Amino acid sequence: MPARKFALPGAGDSRWQGVPMDSSPQRIVMPRLEALPHLRSAASPGLEEVVRFFHARLPLAWEIYVRPHFNGLSPDVVLLNPEVGLAVYRLVEYPIWEGGYAFRRDSPGSPLTLYVQDEAGAVPVINPFAALRSTRENVAELYIPTVRREWGSVGFGAVTAGLIFPYASEEEVTRFCADAAFQPHRYAPAVSREALARERVHRVFPESGRSRSKLMSETAAAELRAWLREPEYRAAQRQPLVFDPVQKPLVSTRTRSGLRRIRGAAGTGKTHVIAGRAAHLEAQGRRVLVLTFNNALIRYIRDLVDRARAPYCRDERVTVLGFHAWCKLICEQAGFTESYRALWRHHKPDEQRTEEGRQVALKHVCDEELPRLTERALETLDRLGGHRHTGYDALLVDEGQDWSPHWWHVARRAIRNGGEFILAADATQDLYGRAESWTDEAMSGAGFRGKWSELYTCHRLPGDYLPFVSEFASRVLSHKEGDQIPGTRPLQLHAPTQMRWRQVPGGRVPQYGALAVAELEPVAREDPAAYSDVVVVVPTRSLGVELVTHLEHLGINTVHTLQQDSRAASAAKRGFSVGNNGVKVTTMHGMKGWEARYLVVCVEAAESEKVRRALYVALTRLKVSETGVCSYVAVVTSDPQLRQYGCDWPVFIDETGVAGSGASA
């Protein structure tokens, strides 16, 4: 079928030119209209025009939210009026001309599946009518519990859920609805391009003319805003990285030898410097390899590199990978695929081997055998004349305390002669026991001499929270040489950090952890944060799985890295990002290098130094808000040894019935 060209109705029309691109200060629009072209997934022309339409025609009391996460529903536009109700719209932008689509049942009794025609033939897509029904039911059932509780099924009257076809005629929309056996009505409109062009807001949104509804209230609106507000990370991703006077020369200059080692406590900006240096070298035409041990950190570093790049610079000369993923890549490119696969057969499930034995075998493969195989693969590539995955101009390693000196020597072989090398580390965050292998002799052998470049100023942690983290390090951790404790931070005005410590009975951490997330809802009434800004950190996969189950029972969507299969878990970590929609749940190891403004930390027993250091890492993930509003941290634990420290928190809640000092809720 030949391609059909579309012209957006009203685009370029004088009737639309009076609609300002900047949001009116009297209306809430999130994100702001001028930011729509700069979203991570840019708004289509059709979506921009629909938002302009509502912005120009609706009464000012209506709030507009563009592509909110909404706990995984992900509609295109949501309209909210605390006096009237809610409208959720999805755009249908694929062709629906006659012959361009078909509704079919793949098997008797199965739901209708929609197929649309493209160059490759008939392609299945989400049935918009099924999505519409699901959205309306989920909104009424889960996200405005006040309305549901007070009005029952009548509460559905507070919710409009519609489809907008910005490129389709009235005739095409009517036929499309009839083919799907869908009858549009007041609370489920199907909007054509003519309705938009005629500027008839009552046709697009019938409930827009209502000034008040007994079904809706400010309380219900507050419940919804917690899901609708743009997460802070999304706004931050549109802002360039800013570096302090100590960080700037590390980003913009090279040492005489080309080698530099950077250390600093949590939150001092080591990863920001790595990203900034990578972008700076890329702008000079250099190829940069950024490696880290933590797979969950890859997407975060990529996002920071994007923010550090100069506007419109997208040369993509920066490669960001986990060390072991890079090793696999090198082995495959050198033709060592079978040898690579053979390594992993040693730790496959075996009835004759205990779980501890499998973990020992896995560690030996990761720490010793795979790096040695990668060295051989690099030698092969060198003999073949190099490859695009070697011959980089710079190697930048983040979370270097997680590396062994052997890994460093292997990765260095991918860099050209005269290249640049940076190692950023914090021994206090050593969770794998490898930092101690970096002796003075090992450092010298790696090419490092002289003093470290030091980062002292903590930019991440809120000023009123910083003393509690430092106190934890002093009182709870065993001191080791090279430990970096967060010190001062620049003067920055921000709302008081909400700190809550909950001491709970043994075995109840998952339930109370889910409660700590749910308790954010009243906090969000004063500071309407998105639940996508919430990160829950746990020490073990098993605890995390239990907690996710409790969150789902509360109707809270999650994104996690807790898959049982090691390969699936590794893939989930690589795809894990602050940009993921939903409350994020990950392990303390997986959270290294990350930051969050809403943080819930759950731990049952912290008896070993290893777990206590992991807990310290988790506590240092709290981020001060870039907009000056409050940050929130809650710790849920059943470990009695942590009780004395927790009693000193501003809010200490004792669920165990054991008397203790400290502030109470």
N, C-alpha and C positions, 0 to 999 in steps of 0.2 A: 504493500500500500504506500503511495507517495506521501511524503511528509507534508503536513499541513502547517502553514505559518499562522501565527497568532499576533494580533495587535491588542495590547491592553487597553480596554475602554477607559477613556478619561486621561490616559497618560499624555502629558503635554497639553492637555485641554486647559483653557483659561480658567475653567471652573475649579481646577485643582491647584492653580498657581498661588492662590491666596492662603493655602494651608502651610503654615511655617514648618520648617524641618526641626526647629528646636521646640521642646515640649513647653507647653504653657505652665507657668509656675502654679497655676490654680488646679491643675490636673496631675494626678500621679500616672506617669507612663514609664514602665520599666521593661527593658532598658530604654534610655532616652532615644527619641526618634533619630537624632543625628548619629547614633551609634549603630543603627541597624545594618548599614553596609559593612560594618567592621566586626560583626559577630563572627565567632569561630566558624560557624556554618552560615554564610552570608544570607541575609533575607532575600528572597526572590522579588522581582518587580511586582508580582501579584500580591505578595504579602505586604510589601511596603505601601502599596496603594490601598489595601484593605485597612491597614492601621491608620493611614491618613484619613480615610473615609470616616472611621469611627471618631478619630480625634477632632475632626471638623464638625461632625453632626450631632454627637451625643452631648447631653447635658454634662456640665463639668463635674458633677458628683460621681460620674462613672470613672473608675480607675481602669487603666489598660495595661495588660501584661502580655508581652510578646514572647512566644516560645518558652513559657515557664516549664520547669521540670514537672511539677505537680505530681510528685511521687511516681514517676514513670508513665503517666498518661500522655505527657508531651503534646498538648494541643498547640495550635498555631497562635491563637489569640484567646485571651480570657478577659472578660469584662466583669467588674465587680462594683456594686453599689450597696453600701451597708444598710440603706433604707429600702432597697428593692429586691436584690437578688444577684444571681450569677449567670453569665453566659459563656459558653465554651464553644469555640468555632475551630473547625478543621478546614483547610483548603484542599480542594481537588484540582490539581494543575495538569494532570495528564489528559490526553484527548478523549472526549466522549462522543465524538460524532458517530453517526450511524455506520456500523460495520467496524468501528475502531475498538470495540470491546465486546465481551461476552460474559454473562453470568452462567456458571455451570456447577453442577454437583459432582464431585469427584467419585462419589459412591452413593448408593441409595441411602437416604436419611441423613447424609452429611450436609453441613451448612453450605450455602452458596459461596463459591469462590469466584472472584473477579479476575478476568484476564484482559489485559490491554495489549494493543498491537504496537510493536516497535520494529526496528530494522531486523531484529533477530527472530521476529515472529510473535506469537502470543506469550505474554509474560504474566505470571500470577502476581497480583498486588493485594495489599490489605483491602478488604471490603469496607468502604467508608461507612456504610450504614451499620454494620456490625460494630465497628469502632465507635460510632456515634452512640448507639444504645449502651455499650459498655461504659463509655465515659460518663453519660448521664447517671447511670445506676451507681457507679463507683463514687462520683462526687456526692450524690445525695446520701449514700450509705455510710461513707467513711470520713469525708472531709468537712462536713458540717454537722457533727454529731448533735450540737445543740438544737438545730432545726429538726433533725430526725427524731430526737428524743421527745421534743415538745409537740410535734405535729404528725409523726408517723409517716405513712405513705403520702399524706397531703403535702409533705415537705418537698416532694418532687416539683411542685409548682414554683419553687424558688429558683429552679435550674432550667435554663435554656441550653440546648446543645444543637448546633446547626452546622450545615455544610455550605461552603462558599465555593462557587465555580467561577473564578475570575475571567476565564477565557471561553466559557460556554454560553450559548444563547438560551433563552427561556424555553424554546422548543426542545433543545437538546437535554436540558436539565429535567424537563417533564418526562421525556421518554426514558431517560436513565433511571429515574425514580420508579417509573412504572415497571421497567424490566426487573428491578430488584424487589418489586412488590412493596415499595415503601411509599407511605402517604405523608407528605410534609404537613406539619400543623404548627400552631402558634409557638409551641415550645420545642419544635424541631424543624426550623425553616431550612429550605434548600434555595440558595440565592444564586441568581444568574448574573452575567455581566451587565444585562440591561438594568437590573435593580440597582446595581452599583452606579451605573452611569446616570440614572435618573435621580440620584441623590435621595432616594426614599428610605430614610433610616428606619421608618416603621415597617417597611417591607423586609428589610434585611434583619431587623431585630424588633419584632413586634412588642416586646415588653419594655422597650426603651422609653415609651411614653408614660409609663407608670411612675408616679412620684413616691409611692410608699407601698409596702407590703407587710402584712402582719406576720408573714413567715420568716422575715429576715430581721437581723439585729446586728448591732456593732460587735457583740460577742461572737456571733457566727462569722462575721467578716474577719475578725482577728484570727479565728481558727484557720480560715482560708489563706490569709496573708502569709502565715508561716510556711505554706507550701508554694506560694506564688512569687514572693520577693526574689529578685535576682540574687543568686549566691555571690558573695563577695569575690570569690575566685574568678568568676566570669568577668566582672568589672575590672579586676586586677590584670587579667590577661590582655586587656586592651591598652594597658599603660606600659610605657617603656621602663626598663629597670633603671634605678637610680643608685649610684655608688657614693660612699662617703670618701673623705680625703685620703684615708688609708687604703681603701679598696681601689681607688682610681688608678694609681700607678701600677698595681698588680694586674689590672685589666689592660692597660695601654702600653706597658713596657716589657722588655725582655732582659733577662740577666745576661752578663757577658758570656757565661758558659752555656746559656740556654736551659739550664736546670733551675727549678725553684720549688721549694717545699713550703707549704702554708699550713699553719695550725691555728686553731682558735676554738673556743668553747661553742657549745650549741647556740645557734642563732646569730653568730657573728658574721655570717654571709659567705662561708667558704664555697658553697654550691653556686651562689650568685656570681662570685668571682670567676669560677670555672666557666659558667655560661657566658659571662661578659667577655672573657678572654677568647673563648671559642668564636663568638660573633665578631670580635675585633680582627682575629686572624683571617676569618672567612672573608671579611670586607677587603682584605689585602690580597685575596686570591689564593689563600693557603687552604690545604685540605687538613681537617682536624679530626682526630679520633678521641672521643670522650668515652671512657670506660668506668664502670662502677661495679661493685659486687651485687648490690641489691637491685633485682629486676624491677621492683615496684617503683624505683626511683627514676627509671628511664624516661617515662612520659613527662614527669615533673621537670627533669633537666631540659628536655626538648622544648617544653613550654617556656622555660626561662630563656633559652637561646633565642626563641622567637621574639620574646619581649626585648632582648638585648640587641637584636639586629636593628640596623638603620632602616628607616621607612622604605618599603618597597624592595628591600634587599632580600632576595630569596634564591641565592646561588646554590643552596643545599650542599655546601662543601663540608658540612659538619655531620659526622656519624656518631650516634649515641647508642651504646650497647652495654649489656652486662658482659662481664669478662668471659663467662662460660659460653654465652651465646656467640661471642666473637670467636672463641676457640672453635666452636662447631662450624662456623662459617669458613674459617681458614682451612679446617680439615676437609670439608666438602669441596672447596675450590681446588685443593691440591690433589683430589682424587682419593682421599683417605676415608671415604664414607663408611666402608665396611669395617675398617679398624676402629672408627669412632663408635659405631653401633656395638661392636664387640665389648668395648669398655663397660657399657651399661648392663650387660648381661650378668655381671657379677653381683648386682644388688637387686635383681628382680625377686619378687616374692618366692620364698623357698620354705617348704615345711620343715626342713632340717635346720633352718637358720632363724634365730630370734630377731625381733625387731631391732634390738640393740646391735646385733651382728650386721644386719642390713645397713644400718646407719653408719657403722664403722667402715663398711665396704664402700658406701656412697661417698663418704668423706675422703677416703683414699683416692677414689677416682677423681673427684673434683680438685683435691689439693695437689696430687702428685701425677697420676697417670695421664689425665687430659692435658695438663700443661706440657708434659714431655712429648706427647703425640703432636701437639700444636707446634712445638719447636721443630720437629721433623717435617711437618707440613710446610712451615715457613722456609726451611732449607730447600725443599722441593720447589716452592714458588720462586725462590731466588734463582735457582738453576734454570727455571723456565723463563726467566726475564721479568719477574715481578707480576703483579696483579693489581686490579683496582682496589682490593681490600688490603693492600700493603702500600708502601710508598707515601705514607702520610707525612705532612710537614710538622705535626705536633701531636703529642700524646698528653692528654689531661685526665688525671685519675681523681675521682671524688670518693670520699669515705675510704681513704687510703689505709686506715687502721685495720680494715677488713681484709687487706691484701697480704700475701706473703711476698718476701723479696724475690722468690723464684718467679711469681706471676709477673712482677715488674720487669724482670729481665726478659721474659718471653714477649711481653707486649712491646718492649722497646725495639724489637727486631722489625716491627712494622713501620718504623719511622726512618725517613731518609737521613743520610749523613748531614750534620749541621742542624738537625731539627730541634724542636723545643719540647721540654718535658716539665709538667707540673704535677706535684703530688700534694693533695689537700687531706688533712687528717685531724682527728681528735681522739686521743688515746682513752679518754673517759668513756667514749661510746664504743669501746672494744667489746663486742658481744661474742666473738668467735675465738678469742685467745691468740690472735695472730699479731697484735701490736707488739708483744714482747719479742717477736722474732726480728724486729727492726732495731737491732743493736747498732752501736756506733760503727762497728765494722761493716754491718750490712748496709748501712746508709752510705758509707764511703764506697762500698762496692757498687752501689746503685748510681754513683756519680755525684751524690750530695755532699757538699762541704760547707762549712761556715754556719751562720745562724739561720734559724727559721724566720720566715716572714710571719709576723704575729698579727692576729686580728683580736682586738680586746673588746671592742664595743658590741654589745648584744643588741641587735635591731629587732629580733623576733619577739622576745618575751615581754609582756606588759611590765611596766616599772613596779607596780605594787605586787606583782606575782614573783618577780625575780628573787627576792630574799627567801621565799619559801623553797624555791628550787635549789638555791645555794645551800640552804640549811639542810635539805635532804642529802645533798652530796657530802656535807661535812659530818652529819650524824649517822647516816645509814650506810654509806659506801666505805669500803676499806681503801685507804689512800694508796695510790700507785704513782710512781715517778712518771711524769708527763701528763698527768690528769689536768684537764682544763675546766675550770669552774666558771660559769657565767658571771661577769663582773658588772660594769656600769653599762647604762644604755643612755642614748641621747634624750634630753628633755623633750617629752612629747605629751601633749594633753590627750587624755583618753578617759572614757568612763571607767569607774571602778570595776576591776575584774571580779566576776562572781565565782567564788571558790567554795566548793562543797565536798566534804569528806564524809563518806557513809561507811560505818563499820557494821558489817552484817554477819549473821550466823553462817557457819560452814555449810557449803552446798547451795547457798542462796544467791551467790554472786550473779549468775545469769539473769535471774528475775529482777533483781534490784538494778542491774546494769541497764536492762530495757526500760525500767522505770525512770532512770536518770535521763535517758533520751526523751521519754515522753514528758518529763518535767520541763523540757525546753519550751513547750508550747506557751505557758504563761510568760516566760522570759521574752518570747518572741512578740508578745503584745506590745511591750515597751520598745523592743528592738527587733523589728520584723525580719528576722534572718530566715534564710531558706534552709530546709532540712538537708539540702545537698552540701551545706557547709559543715555538717556534723561528721566527726570521725570518732569511731569507737576502737580502742586499742586493747588487745588481749595478749596474754603471754603464750597461749597454746591454741592450736586449731580446735581441739575438743570443746574448750570453753567458748570459743567464738561461735561454733556451730550451734550450741545451746542458746547462746544469746540471740543469734539471728532468728532462731525459731520463735523466741519470745517476742522479738520485734515484729515479726510477721503476724503473730497473733494479735498484736496491737494495730495492725494495718499499716505498718511503716515499711516501706520498700527499702531494700538494702542492696549494696554492691560490695562483694567481698573477695578475699583471696584465700578462702578456706577449703578449696577443693581437696578431696582425699587423694586422688591420683596426683603424683608428683609432677607429671608433665602438664596436666590441666592446671595445677596450682601455679606452675611457672608461667604458663601462658596468661593466666589471669593477672599475675603480678606485672607482666610486661604491658598489659592493657590497662592496668590500674592508673587512674589519673584523678586529679582534683576536678577534672571536667566531667567525670562520671556522674550520672544522675542517681541520686539516692543517698541514704545514710551509708557511709563507708565503714566497713568493719575489716580490720586487718590485724596481724600480729605485731608485737613490739619490734620484732626484727624487720618486718615489712614497712614499718612506719619511719625507719631511719631516713633522715634527710628531708622528710616532709614537714608540713606545718598546717595547723588548722586553728580557726578562731573559736570553734565549738568542739571541745575535746572531752570524751568520756573514757576513763582508764579503768579497766577491770582486772583485778588480780586476786587469786585465792591465796596461795602461799608464796612468800618471797624469802625463803630460807637460805638459798644459795646466793653467793656474790654475783653469779651470772644473771639470775633473775632480778636482783636488786639493781644491777646496772641497766638491764633492759627496762625496768620501771623508771629509772632516771631518764633514759632516752625518751620514753613515752611522755613523761612530765615536761620535758623540754620542747615538745612539739607545739605547745600553745603559742598562738600568734596574736600580736596586738593588731587591732583593727586599723586598716589604712584610712578609714573614714572617721575614726575617733570614737566610735561607739564601743559598747562593752564586749569583752571576751568572756568565755564561760568554760570552766574546767570542773569536772566532777570525778572523784576517785571512789570506786566501790571495791572494798576488800574485806576478806574474812581473816586476814593474817593478824593475830594479836600482837606480833612484834612491831607492826607498823602503827599500832594504836596510839602510842605515846607521841609520835611525830604528828599524826593526823589530828590529835586533840588541839593542836595549836592553830589549825586552819580557822578562818573566820566563821565558817559554818561547819560544825561537827555534829553528825546525826548518828546516834547510837541505836541500832536495831537489835543489839544482842541482849539488852537488859543488864549489861555490866556497868556499874557506876564508873564514871570517869570525868576528868576535868575537860575544860574547853567550852567554846561557845556551842550553843544548840540551835537547832533550826527554829 
